[in-house]
Amino acid sequence: MQDDFSDSTMNMFYRYSLSLCLGLWCLTRAVFAADIQVSVDRNPVGLNQSFKLIFTANDDPDGEPDFSPLEQQLEILDQQRSSNSSWINGQSSRSEQWILNVLARQSGELMIPAIAFGADHSKPLKIKIIDSPQAAESKDDVFLQVEATPQKPYLQSQVLYTLKLYRRVQITRASLSEPEIRDALVEKLGEDNTYATQVDGVDYWVTERKYAIFPQQSGLLTIAPLTLTAEVLSSERPSFNGFFSRQLTETRRVTSKTITLEVQPLPPAFAAANGLSAEALTLEQSWSDDGLQVKIGEPLTRILRLTAKGTTVGQLPELVDQQMEQGLKIYPDQPVLKEDKGSEGITAFREEKVAYIASKAGDYQLPAINIARYDTRKGKLEQATLPALTIHAIGAVEESIAITPPQASEQQSSHAE
């Protein structure tokens, strides 16, 4: 009888242990599931244009991807896999990428579904497929096409300038001039994209390059033609044979059209506010103590982050007011500056980290932070605001102490290439 009781107890123990292990395993999978992002090399895409669909995992996913749900809407031409590891400031990071070269089967809004990587899944993504690219400006086998949007930008606002090189022959040793524009800042956006397309039923390879242009003076702004000089492989054969004979080439030079923009001045009310001309603006903050309470002589750390789409870091204003009340000192770090140059333009980031140290107990008022923005798309003035707040310093009332400033941070400002 004693043996039966022991066996029953052991069985219950094993079942409990197994249930606990399974529960812990499920919890671990939920916490440590790989983050899988999906992106495309450009958006929108022409119906007859190949494009790259990129899946990026921040860690090893649970299993191999199942791309079969894509086949109903996309034709997968080929796929590649790559991995990248880095070691920065004593911390290691690793990422995996699956790059698919695909063609859309129909035009319209296309939803890329979530793809299973074992138990992990990617995020869904919506892209736009347009019927066809614009008609070619030339019927030649090599030509350039350019466009700029918007045609009537505001002063210091972003203009996207897109260059497309169409070719249906093989070219070598090509050189392309860069846009040179008076009274404007010009920034190249990311890497070139190459894809296949059709123009009036003719197959072409297209190399696409984008620039961000920021006019610095109102009035007419002319973007001069760009020039491509290249060696084109000839269809003719050399007049002699031999192992070391080279295929004949001919030099081609093609130019793009001239584009003229009408740059509009900013409204007087906005110019007086000394704000940003940007498409979007975000202002955020975080504190080492959300209660904004600190002991006298100890630092209270504040981090301010400003993100602006459609502008450069050079146009972002300082965020911290250096003038403080008596009894409160401020110790700022070097600001961290960064630019993200994507296919849709430049997004600029500015981060400021400061420490406040009180020499005596009491309440200290910090002023509101207001950043004016002129919405270039809607044509109206807006404000990004952090309200005024109060820091509470606790300690012996009216007790004065010597302040030791915090050590300087090793954080340095950096510009993304």
Beta strands, then each sheet from edge to edge (+ up, - down):
strand 1: 36-40
strand 2: 45-46
strand 3: 51-57
strand 4: 74-88
strand 5: 91-104
strand 6: 108-112
strand 7: 116-117
strand 8: 120-121
strand 9: 125-130
strand 10: 142-149
strand 11: 159-167
strand 12: 171-176
strand 13: 184-199
strand 14: 202-215
strand 15: 219-223
strand 16: 227-233
strand 17: 249-255
strand 18: 259-263
strand 19: 276-278
strand 20: 280-287
strand 21: 293-295
strand 22: 299-309
strand 23: 328-332
strand 24: 336-342
strand 25: 345-358
strand 26: 362-366
strand 27: 369-375
strand 28: 380-386
strand 29: 389-394
sheet 1: 1+ 3- 5+ 4-
sheet 2: 2+ 9+ 6-
sheet 3: 7+ 8-
sheet 4: 10+ 11- 14+ 13-
sheet 5: 12+ 16- 17+
sheet 6: 15+ 18-
sheet 7: 19+ 27+ 28-
sheet 8: 20+ 22- 25+ 23-
sheet 9: 20+ 22- 25+ 24-
sheet 10: 21+ 29+ 26-
end
